C-alpha cells in the first residue's frame, strides 16, 4: 500500500485493480475492426492534387492587398513625385514662411562662410 500523503484521496487502490484486471478484446471484435480498416484503405489511397506554388510577384501583390491597393499605391507615388518636382506656389511660400527662409539673396549672405575651416588650417600651417 501507499502512504496517505502520496495518495490523499485513496484512489491508488482502484488504479492497481485496473492495472491487474485488463479486459481482453474478443477475437470477433478484433476481426471486425480489422475488416473495417481494410475496407477503408482503398478509398484513402488517392493522394490530393499538388497545389501550384505562387510566384514572388503574385505573393507580393497579395501581401500589399491586391491590384486595387497596388493602384492606389502607384497613384500616391506619382502624385508625390509630381508635387516634389513641381511644387505649387502655395507650398513654396508656406515652406519659406515655416522655415523662416528669406526671399532675397541679400538676406541669405550670412549663410556663406568666407573662410572655411580647412582653408584656415592650411593658412596657419603655411606660416610656421
Number of C-alpha atoms within 10 A of each C-alpha: 7 10 9 10 8 9 12 10 8 13 9 16 11 9 10 11 10 11 9 8 8 8 8 6 8 8 9 9 10 10 11 11 12 11 11 10 11 11 11 10 10 9 8 9 8 8 6 7 6 6 6 6 7 8 8 9 9 11 13 11 14 13 10 13 11 13 11 11 14 14 11 11 13 12 12 12 12 12 12 13 12 12 12 10 9 10 12 11 9 8 11 12 13 11 12 12 12 9 9 9 12 11 11 8 8 8 10 11 10 9 7 8 8 9 9 9 9 8 11 10 11 10 10 9 9 7 6 5
